[in-house]
Amino acid sequence: MMISRVATAYDQNPARMALVLKRRRKKERKNRRAMVSILISIGMVALYAVNHFPG
């Protein structure tokens, strides 16, 4: 049995579409924040290593 991909009236609702887009943007923002915090942490560890382990 094949599942059809026909959008229902619920899926075509403009308010629902806007809500879905808003959620996606929110998730992207969270992912970006996590990536920035990881990069800052790595940078801080690198600075610590450079200053405390001369080589």
PDB file of N, H, CA, C and O in Angstrom:
ATOM      1  N   MET A   1       0.849  -1.184   0.000  1.00  0.00           N
ATOM      2  CA  MET A   1       0.000   0.000   0.000  1.00  0.00           C
ATOM      3  C   MET A   1       0.889   1.241   0.000  1.00  0.00           C
ATOM      4  O   MET A   1       1.834   1.345   0.783  1.00  0.00           O
ATOM      5  N   MET A   2       0.575   2.168  -0.882  1.00  0.00           N
ATOM      6  H   MET A   2      -0.192   2.084  -1.518  1.00  0.00           H
ATOM      7  CA  MET A   2       1.377   3.377  -1.005  1.00  0.00           C
ATOM      8  C   MET A   2       0.677   4.542  -0.289  1.00  0.00           C
ATOM      9  O   MET A   2      -0.531   4.737  -0.421  1.00  0.00           O
ATOM     10  N   ILE A   3       1.454   5.292   0.456  1.00  0.00           N
ATOM     11  H   ILE A   3       2.436   5.133   0.563  1.00  0.00           H
ATOM     12  CA  ILE A   3       0.898   6.438   1.188  1.00  0.00           C
ATOM     13  C   ILE A   3       0.976   7.665   0.280  1.00  0.00           C
ATOM     14  O   ILE A   3       2.047   8.018  -0.213  1.00  0.00           O
ATOM     15  N   SER A   4      -0.152   8.297   0.071  1.00  0.00           N
ATOM     16  H   SER A   4      -1.022   8.011   0.471  1.00  0.00           H
ATOM     17  CA  SER A   4      -0.157   9.488  -0.781  1.00  0.00           C
ATOM     18  C   SER A   4       0.341  10.696   0.002  1.00  0.00           C
ATOM     19  O   SER A   4       0.190  10.760   1.222  1.00  0.00           O
ATOM     20  N   ARG A   5       0.922  11.628  -0.690  1.00  0.00           N
ATOM     21  H   ARG A   5       1.045  11.575  -1.681  1.00  0.00           H
ATOM     22  CA  ARG A   5       1.469  12.825  -0.052  1.00  0.00           C
ATOM     23  C   ARG A   5       0.606  14.047  -0.370  1.00  0.00           C
ATOM     24  O   ARG A   5       1.132  15.122  -0.661  1.00  0.00           O
ATOM     25  N   VAL A   6      -0.668  13.889  -0.316  1.00  0.00           N
ATOM     26  H   VAL A   6      -1.096  13.016  -0.080  1.00  0.00           H
ATOM     27  CA  VAL A   6      -1.589  14.986  -0.577  1.00  0.00           C
ATOM     28  C   VAL A   6      -1.745  15.798   0.697  1.00  0.00           C
ATOM     29  O   VAL A   6      -2.040  15.251   1.760  1.00  0.00           O
ATOM     30  N   ALA A   7      -1.548  17.092   0.588  1.00  0.00           N
ATOM     31  H   ALA A   7      -1.309  17.536  -0.275  1.00  0.00           H
ATOM     32  CA  ALA A   7      -1.681  17.964   1.757  1.00  0.00           C
ATOM     33  C   ALA A   7      -3.153  18.133   2.108  1.00  0.00           C
ATOM     34  O   ALA A   7      -3.992  18.362   1.237  1.00  0.00           O
ATOM     35  N   THR A   8      -3.443  18.020   3.368  1.00  0.00           N
ATOM     36  H   THR A   8      -2.761  17.835   4.076  1.00  0.00           H
ATOM     37  CA  THR A   8      -4.817  18.194   3.827  1.00  0.00           C
ATOM     38  C   THR A   8      -5.105  19.685   4.010  1.00  0.00           C
ATOM     39  O   THR A   8      -4.207  20.521   3.911  1.00  0.00           O
ATOM     40  N   ALA A   9      -6.344  19.995   4.272  1.00  0.00           N
ATOM     41  H   ALA A   9      -7.074  19.316   4.352  1.00  0.00           H
ATOM     42  CA  ALA A   9      -6.731  21.387   4.524  1.00  0.00           C
ATOM     43  C   ALA A   9      -6.005  21.912   5.755  1.00  0.00           C
ATOM     44  O   ALA A   9      -5.670  23.094   5.831  1.00  0.00           O
ATOM     45  N   TYR A  10      -5.766  21.028   6.716  1.00  0.00           N
ATOM     46  H   TYR A  10      -6.039  20.068   6.654  1.00  0.00           H
ATOM     47  CA  TYR A  10      -5.045  21.414   7.934  1.00  0.00           C
ATOM     48  C   TYR A  10      -3.622  21.852   7.584  1.00  0.00           C
ATOM     49  O   TYR A  10      -3.131  22.850   8.112  1.00  0.00           O
ATOM     50  N   ASP A  11      -2.965  21.113   6.701  1.00  0.00           N
ATOM     51  H   ASP A  11      -3.364  20.302   6.272  1.00  0.00           H
ATOM     52  CA  ASP A  11      -1.589  21.431   6.316  1.00  0.00           C
ATOM     53  C   ASP A  11      -1.510  22.694   5.454  1.00  0.00           C
ATOM     54  O   ASP A  11      -0.498  23.393   5.465  1.00  0.00           O
ATOM     55  N   GLN A  12      -2.569  22.979   4.716  1.00  0.00           N
ATOM     56  H   GLN A  12      -3.392  22.410   4.708  1.00  0.00           H
ATOM     57  CA  GLN A  12      -2.569  24.135   3.816  1.00  0.00           C
ATOM     58  C   GLN A  12      -2.991  25.423   4.515  1.00  0.00           C
ATOM     59  O   GLN A  12      -2.966  26.494   3.908  1.00  0.00           O
ATOM     60  N   ASN A  13      -3.367  25.330   5.752  1.00  0.00           N
ATOM     61  H   ASN A  13      -3.387  24.460   6.245  1.00  0.00           H
ATOM     62  CA  ASN A  13      -3.803  26.498   6.506  1.00  0.00           C
ATOM     63  C   ASN A  13      -2.638  27.495   6.626  1.00  0.00           C
ATOM     64  O   ASN A  13      -1.579  27.133   7.139  1.00  0.00           O
ATOM     65  N   PRO A  14      -2.815  28.745   6.160  1.00  0.00           N
ATOM     66  CA  PRO A  14      -1.723  29.730   6.200  1.00  0.00           C
ATOM     67  C   PRO A  14      -1.188  29.980   7.609  1.00  0.00           C
ATOM     68  O   PRO A  14       0.012  30.187   7.787  1.00  0.00           O
ATOM     69  N   ALA A  15      -2.058  29.962   8.599  1.00  0.00           N
ATOM     70  H   ALA A  15      -3.033  29.793   8.455  1.00  0.00           H
ATOM     71  CA  ALA A  15      -1.604  30.178   9.975  1.00  0.00           C
ATOM     72  C   ALA A  15      -0.716  29.022  10.422  1.00  0.00           C
ATOM     73  O   ALA A  15       0.284  29.238  11.107  1.00  0.00           O
ATOM     74  N   ARG A  16      -1.072  27.806  10.044  1.00  0.00           N
ATOM     75  H   ARG A  16      -1.885  27.630   9.488  1.00  0.00           H
ATOM     76  CA  ARG A  16      -0.258  26.633  10.394  1.00  0.00           C
ATOM     77  C   ARG A  16       1.082  26.690   9.670  1.00  0.00           C
ATOM     78  O   ARG A  16       2.116  26.378  10.260  1.00  0.00           O
ATOM     79  N   MET A  17       1.074  27.079   8.415  1.00  0.00           N
ATOM     80  H   MET A  17       0.234  27.332   7.936  1.00  0.00           H
ATOM     81  CA  MET A  17       2.318  27.177   7.659  1.00  0.00           C
ATOM     82  C   MET A  17       3.256  28.187   8.311  1.00  0.00           C
ATOM     83  O   MET A  17       4.460  27.947   8.411  1.00  0.00           O
ATOM     84  N   ALA A  18       2.712  29.306   8.750  1.00  0.00           N
ATOM     85  H   ALA A  18       1.735  29.501   8.668  1.00  0.00           H
ATOM     86  CA  ALA A  18       3.526  30.331   9.414  1.00  0.00           C
ATOM     87  C   ALA A  18       4.091  29.796  10.728  1.00  0.00           C
ATOM     88  O   ALA A  18       5.237  30.075  11.079  1.00  0.00           O
ATOM     89  N   LEU A  19       3.281  29.032  11.442  1.00  0.00           N
ATOM     90  H   LEU A  19       2.350  28.806  11.156  1.00  0.00           H
ATOM     91  CA  LEU A  19       3.728  28.458  12.715  1.00  0.00           C
ATOM     92  C   LEU A  19       4.868  27.460  12.495  1.00  0.00           C
ATOM     93  O   LEU A  19       5.839  27.444  13.251  1.00  0.00           O
ATOM     94  N   VAL A  20       4.744  26.641  11.472  1.00  0.00           N
ATOM     95  H   VAL A  20       3.955  26.655  10.859  1.00  0.00           H
ATOM     96  CA  VAL A  20       5.789  25.665  11.169  1.00  0.00           C
ATOM     97  C   VAL A  20       7.088  26.378  10.808  1.00  0.00           C
ATOM     98  O   VAL A  20       8.158  25.982  11.269  1.00  0.00           O
ATOM     99  N   LEU A  21       7.003  27.425   9.988  1.00  0.00           N
ATOM    100  H   LEU A  21       6.134  27.746   9.614  1.00  0.00           H
ATOM    101  CA  LEU A  21       8.197  28.190   9.622  1.00  0.00           C
ATOM    102  C   LEU A  21       8.833  28.844  10.842  1.00  0.00           C
ATOM    103  O   LEU A  21      10.058  28.894  10.961  1.00  0.00           O
ATOM    104  N   LYS A  22       7.999  29.343  11.746  1.00  0.00           N
ATOM    105  H   LYS A  22       7.005  29.303  11.650  1.00  0.00           H
ATOM    106  CA  LYS A  22       8.510  29.982  12.962  1.00  0.00           C
ATOM    107  C   LYS A  22       9.261  28.964  13.821  1.00  0.00           C
ATOM    108  O   LYS A  22      10.318  29.269  14.373  1.00  0.00           O
ATOM    109  N   ARG A  23       8.709  27.757  13.929  1.00  0.00           N
ATOM    110  H   ARG A  23       7.850  27.510  13.480  1.00  0.00           H
ATOM    111  CA  ARG A  23       9.375  26.704  14.706  1.00  0.00           C
ATOM    112  C   ARG A  23      10.721  26.339  14.092  1.00  0.00           C
ATOM    113  O   ARG A  23      11.706  26.144  14.804  1.00  0.00           O
ATOM    114  N   ARG A  24      10.752  26.250  12.769  1.00  0.00           N
ATOM    115  H   ARG A  24       9.951  26.409  12.192  1.00  0.00           H
ATOM    116  CA  ARG A  24      12.015  25.898  12.104  1.00  0.00           C
ATOM    117  C   ARG A  24      13.068  26.960  12.359  1.00  0.00           C
ATOM    118  O   ARG A  24      14.224  26.640  12.636  1.00  0.00           O
ATOM    119  N   ARG A  25      12.675  28.220  12.267  1.00  0.00           N
ATOM    120  H   ARG A  25      11.736  28.480  12.042  1.00  0.00           H
ATOM    121  CA  ARG A  25      13.627  29.308  12.513  1.00  0.00           C
ATOM    122  C   ARG A  25      14.136  29.268  13.952  1.00  0.00           C
ATOM    123  O   ARG A  25      15.311  29.519  14.218  1.00  0.00           O
ATOM    124  N   LYS A  26      13.226  28.948  14.876  1.00  0.00           N
ATOM    125  H   LYS A  26      12.271  28.744  14.660  1.00  0.00           H
ATOM    126  CA  LYS A  26      13.599  28.878  16.285  1.00  0.00           C
ATOM    127  C   LYS A  26      14.616  27.765  16.516  1.00  0.00           C
ATOM    128  O   LYS A  26      15.579  27.943  17.262  1.00  0.00           O
ATOM    129  N   LYS A  27      14.400  26.618  15.875  1.00  0.00           N
ATOM    130  H   LYS A  27      13.617  26.474  15.269  1.00  0.00           H
ATOM    131  CA  LYS A  27      15.337  25.499  16.005  1.00  0.00           C
ATOM    132  C   LYS A  27      16.693  25.874  15.418  1.00  0.00           C
ATOM    133  O   LYS A  27      17.731  25.557  15.998  1.00  0.00           O
ATOM    134  N   GLU A  28      16.686  26.544  14.273  1.00  0.00           N
ATOM    135  H   GLU A  28      15.842  26.801  13.802  1.00  0.00           H
ATOM    136  CA  GLU A  28      17.941  26.962  13.657  1.00  0.00           C
ATOM    137  C   GLU A  28      18.697  27.915  14.573  1.00  0.00           C
ATOM    138  O   GLU A  28      19.920  27.835  14.690  1.00  0.00           O
ATOM    139  N   ARG A  29      17.967  28.817  15.222  1.00  0.00           N
ATOM    140  H   ARG A  29      16.974  28.882  15.127  1.00  0.00           H
ATOM    141  CA  ARG A  29      18.584  29.776  16.127  1.00  0.00           C
ATOM    142  C   ARG A  29      19.246  29.054  17.300  1.00  0.00           C
ATOM    143  O   ARG A  29      20.351  29.409  17.710  1.00  0.00           O
ATOM    144  N   LYS A  30      18.560  28.030  17.842  1.00  0.00           N
ATOM    145  H   LYS A  30      17.662  27.741  17.509  1.00  0.00           H
ATOM    146  CA  LYS A  30      19.123  27.260  18.953  1.00  0.00           C
ATOM    147  C   LYS A  30      20.391  26.544  18.512  1.00  0.00           C
ATOM    148  O   LYS A  30      21.380  26.516  19.245  1.00  0.00           O
ATOM    149  N   ASN A  31      20.364  25.960  17.308  1.00  0.00           N
ATOM    150  H   ASN A  31      19.561  25.983  16.712  1.00  0.00           H
ATOM    151  CA  ASN A  31      21.535  25.255  16.806  1.00  0.00           C
ATOM    152  C   ASN A  31      22.697  26.215  16.619  1.00  0.00           C
ATOM    153  O   ASN A  31      23.842  25.869  16.911  1.00  0.00           O
ATOM    154  N   ARG A  32      22.415  27.407  16.139  1.00  0.00           N
ATOM    155  H   ARG A  32      21.484  27.687  15.901  1.00  0.00           H
ATOM    156  CA  ARG A  32      23.462  28.403  15.917  1.00  0.00           C
ATOM    157  C   ARG A  32      24.077  28.825  17.255  1.00  0.00           C
ATOM    158  O   ARG A  32      25.294  28.972  17.366  1.00  0.00           O
ATOM    159  N   ARG A  33      23.231  29.016  18.265  1.00  0.00           N
ATOM    160  H   ARG A  33      22.242  28.896  18.176  1.00  0.00           H
ATOM    161  CA  ARG A  33      23.732  29.391  19.594  1.00  0.00           C
ATOM    162  C   ARG A  33      24.642  28.306  20.152  1.00  0.00           C
ATOM    163  O   ARG A  33      25.696  28.603  20.715  1.00  0.00           O
ATOM    164  N   ALA A  34      24.242  27.061  19.998  1.00  0.00           N
ATOM    165  H   ALA A  34      23.386  26.819  19.541  1.00  0.00           H
ATOM    166  CA  ALA A  34      25.047  25.948  20.499  1.00  0.00           C
ATOM    167  C   ALA A  34      26.396  25.918  19.787  1.00  0.00           C
ATOM    168  O   ALA A  34      27.428  25.711  20.426  1.00  0.00           O
ATOM    169  N   MET A  35      26.399  26.122  18.480  1.00  0.00           N
ATOM    170  H   MET A  35      25.561  26.290  17.961  1.00  0.00           H
ATOM    171  CA  MET A  35      27.647  26.088  17.720  1.00  0.00           C
ATOM    172  C   MET A  35      28.564  27.226  18.151  1.00  0.00           C
ATOM    173  O   MET A  35      29.769  27.021  18.298  1.00  0.00           O
ATOM    174  N   VAL A  36      28.017  28.415  18.355  1.00  0.00           N
ATOM    175  H   VAL A  36      27.038  28.581  18.236  1.00  0.00           H
ATOM    176  CA  VAL A  36      28.827  29.555  18.789  1.00  0.00           C
ATOM    177  C   VAL A  36      29.425  29.292  20.160  1.00  0.00           C
ATOM    178  O   VAL A  36      30.599  29.583  20.386  1.00  0.00           O
ATOM    179  N   SER A  37      28.645  28.750  21.071  1.00  0.00           N
ATOM    180  H   SER A  37      27.691  28.514  20.887  1.00  0.00           H
ATOM    181  CA  SER A  37      29.172  28.486  22.419  1.00  0.00           C
ATOM    182  C   SER A  37      30.261  27.419  22.375  1.00  0.00           C
ATOM    183  O   SER A  37      31.239  27.510  23.118  1.00  0.00           O
ATOM    184  N   ILE A  38      30.112  26.413  21.520  1.00  0.00           N
ATOM    185  H   ILE A  38      29.318  26.339  20.916  1.00  0.00           H
ATOM    186  CA  ILE A  38      31.147  25.388  21.379  1.00  0.00           C
ATOM    187  C   ILE A  38      32.429  26.002  20.828  1.00  0.00           C
ATOM    188  O   ILE A  38      33.519  25.707  21.317  1.00  0.00           O
ATOM    189  N   LEU A  39      32.304  26.855  19.813  1.00  0.00           N
ATOM    190  H   LEU A  39      31.418  27.095  19.415  1.00  0.00           H
ATOM    191  CA  LEU A  39      33.491  27.482  19.238  1.00  0.00           C
ATOM    192  C   LEU A  39      34.195  28.396  20.244  1.00  0.00           C
ATOM    193  O   LEU A  39      35.424  28.441  20.288  1.00  0.00           O
ATOM    194  N   ILE A  40      33.426  29.116  21.041  1.00  0.00           N
ATOM    195  H   ILE A  40      32.427  29.080  21.005  1.00  0.00           H
ATOM    196  CA  ILE A  40      34.024  29.979  22.066  1.00  0.00           C
ATOM    197  C   ILE A  40      34.761  29.123  23.096  1.00  0.00           C
ATOM    198  O   ILE A  40      35.866  29.470  23.512  1.00  0.00           O
ATOM    199  N   SER A  41      34.160  28.018  23.503  1.00  0.00           N
ATOM    200  H   SER A  41      33.262  27.736  23.164  1.00  0.00           H
ATOM    201  CA  SER A  41      34.799  27.128  24.475  1.00  0.00           C
ATOM    202  C   SER A  41      36.115  26.569  23.932  1.00  0.00           C
ATOM    203  O   SER A  41      37.117  26.526  24.645  1.00  0.00           O
ATOM    204  N   ILE A  42      36.105  26.145  22.676  1.00  0.00           N
ATOM    205  H   ILE A  42      35.291  26.180  22.097  1.00  0.00           H
ATOM    206  CA  ILE A  42      37.330  25.622  22.059  1.00  0.00           C
ATOM    207  C   ILE A  42      38.394  26.705  21.998  1.00  0.00           C
ATOM    208  O   ILE A  42      39.569  26.438  22.252  1.00  0.00           O
ATOM    209  N   GLY A  43      37.992  27.922  21.664  1.00  0.00           N
ATOM    210  H   GLY A  43      37.038  28.138  21.458  1.00  0.00           H
ATOM    211  CA  GLY A  43      38.934  29.037  21.619  1.00  0.00           C
ATOM    212  C   GLY A  43      39.546  29.324  22.979  1.00  0.00           C
ATOM    213  O   GLY A  43      40.741  29.599  23.082  1.00  0.00           O
ATOM    214  N   MET A  44      38.733  29.260  24.019  1.00  0.00           N
ATOM    215  H   MET A  44      37.762  29.036  23.936  1.00  0.00           H
ATOM    216  CA  MET A  44      39.246  29.510  25.371  1.00  0.00           C
ATOM    217  C   MET A  44      40.239  28.425  25.787  1.00  0.00           C
ATOM    218  O   MET A  44      41.267  28.725  26.393  1.00  0.00           O
ATOM    219  N   VAL A  45      39.937  27.179  25.468  1.00  0.00           N
ATOM    220  H   VAL A  45      39.101  26.935  24.975  1.00  0.00           H
ATOM    221  CA  VAL A  45      40.856  26.079  25.787  1.00  0.00           C
ATOM    222  C   VAL A  45      42.160  26.252  25.017  1.00  0.00           C
ATOM    223  O   VAL A  45      43.237  26.009  25.563  1.00  0.00           O
ATOM    224  N   ALA A  46      42.074  26.667  23.759  1.00  0.00           N
ATOM    225  H   ALA A  46      41.200  26.864  23.316  1.00  0.00           H
ATOM    226  CA  ALA A  46      43.277  26.881  22.954  1.00  0.00           C
ATOM    227  C   ALA A  46      44.127  28.011  23.535  1.00  0.00           C
ATOM    228  O   ALA A  46      45.350  27.889  23.600  1.00  0.00           O
ATOM    229  N   LEU A  47      43.498  29.102  23.955  1.00  0.00           N
ATOM    230  H   LEU A  47      42.505  29.201  23.902  1.00  0.00           H
ATOM    231  CA  LEU A  47      44.245  30.209  24.562  1.00  0.00           C
ATOM    232  C   LEU A  47      44.918  29.763  25.858  1.00  0.00           C
ATOM    233  O   LEU A  47      46.062  30.129  26.126  1.00  0.00           O
ATOM    234  N   TYR A  48      44.211  28.980  26.651  1.00  0.00           N
ATOM    235  H   TYR A  48      43.282  28.683  26.433  1.00  0.00           H
ATOM    236  CA  TYR A  48      44.790  28.462  27.897  1.00  0.00           C
ATOM    237  C   TYR A  48      46.015  27.603  27.593  1.00  0.00           C
ATOM    238  O   TYR A  48      47.054  27.722  28.242  1.00  0.00           O
ATOM    239  N   ALA A  49      45.870  26.744  26.603  1.00  0.00           N
ATOM    240  H   ALA A  49      45.026  26.647  26.076  1.00  0.00           H
ATOM    241  CA  ALA A  49      46.976  25.845  26.251  1.00  0.00           C
ATOM    242  C   ALA A  49      48.183  26.638  25.756  1.00  0.00           C
ATOM    243  O   ALA A  49      49.317  26.324  26.118  1.00  0.00           O
ATOM    244  N   VAL A  50      47.955  27.652  24.940  1.00  0.00           N
ATOM    245  H   VAL A  50      47.034  27.907  24.645  1.00  0.00           H
ATOM    246  CA  VAL A  50      49.060  28.459  24.414  1.00  0.00           C
ATOM    247  C   VAL A  50      49.776  29.204  25.524  1.00  0.00           C
ATOM    248  O   VAL A  50      51.003  29.298  25.510  1.00  0.00           O
ATOM    249  N   ASN A  51      49.038  29.733  26.480  1.00  0.00           N
ATOM    250  H   ASN A  51      48.041  29.656  26.491  1.00  0.00           H
ATOM    251  CA  ASN A  51      49.635  30.533  27.545  1.00  0.00           C
ATOM    252  C   ASN A  51      50.302  29.693  28.632  1.00  0.00           C
ATOM    253  O   ASN A  51      51.295  30.129  29.216  1.00  0.00           O
ATOM    254  N   HIS A  52      49.788  28.516  28.911  1.00  0.00           N
ATOM    255  H   HIS A  52      48.982  28.162  28.436  1.00  0.00           H
ATOM    256  CA  HIS A  52      50.297  27.741  30.044  1.00  0.00           C
ATOM    257  C   HIS A  52      51.213  26.587  29.666  1.00  0.00           C
ATOM    258  O   HIS A  52      51.877  26.013  30.529  1.00  0.00           O
ATOM    259  N   PHE A  53      51.254  26.247  28.392  1.00  0.00           N
ATOM    260  H   PHE A  53      50.715  26.714  27.691  1.00  0.00           H
ATOM    261  CA  PHE A  53      52.140  25.166  27.940  1.00  0.00           C
ATOM    262  C   PHE A  53      53.047  25.690  26.832  1.00  0.00           C
ATOM    263  O   PHE A  53      52.807  25.413  25.657  1.00  0.00           O
ATOM    264  N   PRO A  54      54.084  26.442  27.190  1.00  0.00           N
ATOM    265  CA  PRO A  54      54.968  26.979  26.153  1.00  0.00           C
ATOM    266  C   PRO A  54      55.685  25.831  25.440  1.00  0.00           C
ATOM    267  O   PRO A  54      56.057  24.823  26.041  1.00  0.00           O
ATOM    268  N   GLY A  55      55.858  26.027  24.152  1.00  0.00           N
ATOM    269  H   GLY A  55      55.556  26.845  23.664  1.00  0.00           H
ATOM    270  CA  GLY A  55      56.506  24.917  23.462  1.00  0.00           C
ATOM    271  C   GLY A  55      57.067  25.240  22.178  1.00  0.00           C
ATOM    272  O   GLY A  55      57.634  24.371  21.516  1.00  0.00           O
TER     273      GLY A  55
END
